[in-house]
Amino acid sequence: MTIQDAKLTGTTYNVSKLLSAGTTNYKTAKNEGKTFIMYLAAGMQNSLKINICSGASIGCLASCLETAGRGVMQPVKNARLNKSEYYVTSKHAFLTQLAFEIMSKIKYYRNKDTTLYFRLNGTSDVDFLGQIKKNLGIDFLTYDNVVFYDYTKILGKARKYKDAANYVHTFSRSEDNEGKCFEALNEGINVAMVFAGELPKTYKGYKVVSGDKTDLEMLKYNGVILGLSAKGKAKKDASGFVIQNY
């Protein structure tokens, strides 16, 4: 499968590239292999008010990782807003550029004996690979030495890719979906949970492992809780998104 080397699009929104190097994120920087991540502006931060985090709760949006690290810097915020605007107003061009960038990375590292990791939803929750396959006819899940992974609040999306060899989803807990979390765990799907303090060894009978060691911990387990420490505005959460008493 190939994609024509079309020109990069999105100049209307000042978007020269969609993917960022994993070294821009404190956790992806620890990953083995080469990691690339894409950040959009979470929720409905676009002119069409399209929610690109359709499963997000109030607590999730308030505590979003876009408020952590470099996400608080105005130039970074502007870049993410531009990407979201690009996606909702020119979806086909956006998907074409995203596919082009992914393919370019695959071609560049083809003979360099390394696994590529892509996290397309750094601060969004969209089935970009499904949309690329539907709109462009490119199935990136057929490529070797390429792994895609994401966190999601959409249990149906986690189930859709549960048996995919190279696309791993971790379901993410919020203050209003704990029941779905236990469904996911019982189906062998990992679940991310944010804890206020030191991680427990178990939570409500399920094993807890640190999800903060690297961003690829989810690839090592099935049906466990990936415990995360509160970051950014999540440190002051009072919605129940962050687990306080355990």
Buried (B, 14 or more C-beta within 10 A) or exposed (E): EEBEEEEBBBEEBEBEBBBBEBEBBEBBEBBEEBBBBBBBBBBBBBEEEBBBBBBBBEBBBBBBBBBBBBBEEEEBBEBBBBBBBBBBBBEEBBBBBBBBBBBBBBEEBEEEEEBBBBBBBBBBBBBBBBBBBEEBEBEBBEBEBBBBBBBBBBBEBBBBBBEEEBBBBBBBBBBBBBEBBBBBBEBEBBBBBBBBEEBBEEBEEBBBBEBBEBBBBBBEBEBBBBBBBBBBBBBEBEBBBBBEEB
